[in-house]
Amino acid sequence: MSGVLETIERRLRRLTEMQRTRAVAQAGAALREVWRAGKQPDLVKLRAHLLYAREEGQQPPLTHLLNPRGIALRFYLLAVFEAHCRLNIGEPWKNVRSLARERLSWSDFVAIDGAYDTKTGAYMPDTKQERNSEVLRLRQIQGALRSLEDFDLGRSLVTVPRAKNGGRRLYGSFSLMSEEGRGDLQTSHAYTVPRKGWNGKRTLAFTIPADFFLNGWVQVLNPSEVATWLILRELSQYAPTKHDEEGVYLYGKRRIEDFGLKRDAWQDSCHLLRKLGLIRYYSQESREGGDGEPDGGIVSSGWGDFFAQQLRDRYEPHRYQMTDQGLTQDALQGCIKEVTLLRAEARRKRGASVPAQPSGRTV
């Protein structure tokens, strides 16, 4: 429990620092300026190849982008959003921005909390080398580009050219690849804005509301939460009638084999996404506009309910519906509120798990 509490406290500290420095607000302002000056898309289309493997036995690109400390998944989604603001459907992507040090550069689109010193409990301690928020954002972007390129040559989501002398990466000249990856041919599969479509078996592309980017959700959700939300979103558009009438779900075997999401990460992500108003349990009440517990949920304590819950967990996973109205809210404020509540809950559980110490008195 102490490890869980430490993780929650670290996240709350980072969110609070981004609130203090207005990092999320400033990144959102930059994205909104690009959106207003461009095509102002209400929806951003994402190819389902990002979530699903091209061939049986392979892992999808998404599986390799779940590092909780990295921003690779975030950066790729931000690049896709920027492309929708600038390009027509089918128009090939070409980088028109610097990584940093220019207005509306890529580093303007990313919000981070900065360097934290655990010994002093302070942010941005003095160092011998130059270190400010712009430098740190640039390093994060460079790390994201390495992650997006290195996990698999054929499925890399960016390509970064090398200098002739020594092979140094020229990060500022990176190219964005399609969601299915670079491909195995000599000519790479460069990114283009997709059409929303269907091939009879699988969703070719699904949509994300622009509010996901403009209201800060892309900045404050961690990679497993973003992945969980994207998976549920694609499922909801793959089977829209089922989503509306029954909700969508994901069995454990498929969750692990197809997406590489562990049970705890999935359950924790669904829990927070529901608290944030981005998804809800399916129930009869939800069809009428409420958010009740899922059908078959535990309503009282007892061994009968316990075994019923075990059977439900095994054979009947929670069913979810998307609630896009939650995206219209301020992401940072909502996330700080819910993570604060999670911290209080974790503290109570840790206190309850510590056995009472003997008082030393004798009777």
N, C-alpha and C positions, 0 to 999 in steps of 0.2 A: 504493500500500500504506500510505503514511503516513496518508492520509485514513481508510482502514479502521481502522487502529490507533487513531487519535484517537477515532473513533466508539466503538470498543469500550472504550477507557479511560474515556471520558466516561460511558458506561453503567455500567461497573463502579464508578466513583466515586459515581454517583447511588445505585446499589443499596447500596453500603457505607454511605453517609450515612443512608439509610432504615433500615438495620439498626441503626446507632448510635443514632438518635433513636427507634427502635421505631415508626416511622410505619406500616409495614405491619401490625405486630402490633396496634397500637391501632385502626387502621381495621378489621381483621378482628374484633377484640373487639366493636366497635360493630355490625358486620353480624351477628355471631353473636347478640348480644343481641336485635336486631330479629327474627331468625329464630326464636329460642327463644320470644319473647313472641307470635309470630304463628302462622301455619299450618304452619310447619316443612316447607316443600316439599323433597322430595328432588331434584326436577327442576324446572327453570325452562323454560317454553315460550317460544320466540321465533318470530314469524312470518317465513316465508322472504321476505316482501316486503322486508325489510331488505337482503337479499343480491341480489335480482333486480329488474329494472326492471318497472314496471307495464305499460309499453307499449314496443314495439319502437323502437329508436333512442334511448331514454332511458338514462341511467345510474342504477343503484340508489343509494339513500341511502348504502350502505356506501362507495361510491367516494369520496364527499365527506368521509369521516371518517378518512382515513388520514394526516393530518398527524402526523409523528412527535413533534412538540413539544406537541401538544394532548391533552386528555383527553375530547374530545367523545364518542367511541365508548365509552370507559370509563364516563363519566357516564350515558349512555343505558342501558347494560347494568345499571349499578347501580340506576337508577330502575326498570327492569323487575324486577330481583330484589326490590327493596323492595315493589313492587306485588304480587308473588306471595306475599310474607309476610303481606300485609295484606288482600287482596281475594279475593272469590270469582270464579269464572269468569264473565265477562260483566259484572261490576260496573264501572261507569265510574270512572276514576282521578280523584282529587282530592288536591291537595297538602295534607299535614297537618304539614309540617316547615318550619322556618326554614332559611335557607341557612347560617347560622353563629350562633355565640354562644349557642346553646342545646344542652342535652344531646341527643344523637342527632339533630343537625341534619345536613343534607346534607354539610357539610364534614367531619363525623366519619367519613364513609364513604370519603373519598379520601386516599390516601397520596402525598405528594410529598417531594422531597428538600430543597426550600428554595432560597433565592437563593445563587448561587455567584459569587465574585469571582475572575476569572481572573488578575488582577494579583497578588493576595496568596495565591491558592490556598486561600482560606478560605470557609466558609459563613456566611451571615447577617451580612455586615459592617454596621457602623453607618451609618445614613442619617439625613437630616433628617426624612424622613417615617416614620410608624409602619410597621414591617415585622416581623411575626412569622409563625410558621407558620400561624396561623389566618387572618390577613389574606391571606397568599399562597394558601392553599387557596380562600378566597372568590373571589379574583381569577381563579383557574383555573376555578372553577365558572361564574363570570360569562362568561368567555371561551368555555367549552364551550356554554353556553346560546346565545350569539351564533352559534357555528358550527352548532349544531343547527337554528337558526331561519333563518339567512340564505342557505343555499346554494340554496334553491329554495322559493318561497312555497307551491306546491302540495304539495311533498314534505317540507316542514320537519317535524322530529321533535319540536319543542316550539313553543309559542307564548308570547310574553312580552308582556303588555300594556304600553302606554305611558301615562305621566302626561299629563294634559291640557295642562300648561304646558311646551311645548318638546319633547314626545315622549320624555322620558327613560324608559328601560326600567325597569320594576318587576320586577326579577329574582325577588324572593321570591314573586311571584304567578304564576310560570310554570305552564303546563299541558303535560302529557305527551301526545304524539300517538301514534297507532298506527304500527307499523313501516313501513307503506306511505306514511306522511306525512299531512299535514293534510288534503289533498284540495282540490278546486277549488270546492266549494260554500261558501255563506256559513256553514253550520254545519260546524264542523271535525270531523275524524274522531278523536275522543278515544280515548286508550288504554284498552283493557280486557284482562284476562287471557284469552288465547286457549284454545281447545280444540286438542288435537292432532288433526290431520285430514289428509285427502287428497282432492283433487278429481279424481282420475283422470289428471291430467297432471303435477302438481307437489305437493311437500310443502307443506301449508298452514302447518304449524308443526313445528319440531323442538325437541329438548330439550337442555338444558345441565345437567349435574349441579350441585347447590348447592355442592359442594366447589370449583368454579371461583371462586366468590366468597368462601367461608368460609376457604379456605386461601391466599388472596392472589394467585392467578394473574391475576385481573383487574387487579391493581395493578402487577405486575412485567413482564408481556408488553407489547411495544409494539404500536401499532395494526395494523401489517401482520401481525404474528404472531397477534394475536387474529382478524383477518379471515381469515387462512389457516386457522386452527383451526376457525372457524365454517363456512367453506366446505366443508372436508373432513367436518365433522360433519354438515352438512345432506346432503351427497352420500351419506354412510354410512347415513342414515335414509331417503333417497329410494330407495336400492337396497340394502336390507339383505342380501339373499342374495348379491349380487355383492360387497358389502363383505366378507362373511365368507369367500367362496370365492376371490375374485380380488383384492380390494382396490379402492379407488376412486382416480381420477386426474383431472387437469384439463389439457387441451391448451392450448398457449400462446395461440392465437387467442381462445379463449373466455375465458381468464384475463384478457387485456388488454381485450377488448371488453365483457365482462359485468361485470368486477369492478375494472378499472383497476389491477390489480396488475402491476408490472413484474417481469421475469424474476428479477433479482437479489433483489428483496424476497421473492418467492415461494420461491426456492431457499434463501435464508438463513433464512427463517422455518421452512420444512420441516426444515432441518438442525437448528436449535435445538430445535424442538418434539420432534424425534426424540430428541435428546440428553437432553431433560428427561423423556422417558418419556410424552409426551402422544399421540404417534403412533408407528407403526413401519412399516418397509417390509413389504410383502407378500412372503412367500417360503414355500416348503414348510415351512421351519423355524418360521416364525411361526404357521403353522396348528397346529403341535405345541407352541406356547408359547415359541418362541425369537424372535430378532430378527436374522435373517440379512440379507445383502445382497440387493437385489432381483434377480429373475430377469434374466439378461442383463447383469449388472454386470461390470465389469472385474476380473479376478482376477490378471492379470499384466501387465507392461509390454510394449510392442511396437506396431508400426504396425497390425497386424491388429486388436488390441484397441482401438486408438485409433479406427479407422474404424467398428468395431462399436459403440463408445460413441456416435459421432456419429449413426449410424443409429438407435440406441436413443433418443437425445435427440430425434430428429426424429419418429419414428413410434411409439415406445413409452415414454411417460413413466413415471416411478416410480409405483408403486401403493402406497397407504397404507391402514393400518387404524388405527382409534382404540384407544387403550389408556387407558381411564378410571381405571385403578388409579393412574396417575401423578398424578392430581388429588388424591389423598389425602395426598400429601407436602407438606412446607412449601415454598411457591413461592419465597420469597426465598432460602432456603438453597440450593436447587437451582439457581436462576438465577445466584447469585454463583459457585457452583462452575463451572458451564459457561461463563460469560462469562470467568472467570479462565483457563480452558483455551483459550478462543478468543484471548485476549490473548497467551498464550504462543505459540500457533501463528502469530499475526500478526507477533509480534516475530521469530520464526525466519525467516519468509518475507521480512520487510523486511531482515534481516541478510544473507540469501542473495542478495537482489537488489542489494545495494550492492557495486560492484566493489572488489576489494582495491586499496589505495593502494600506489604504489611505495615501496619502502623507502629509496631514495636511495643504496643501495650499488651499487658497480660491481664487475664480475667481470673 
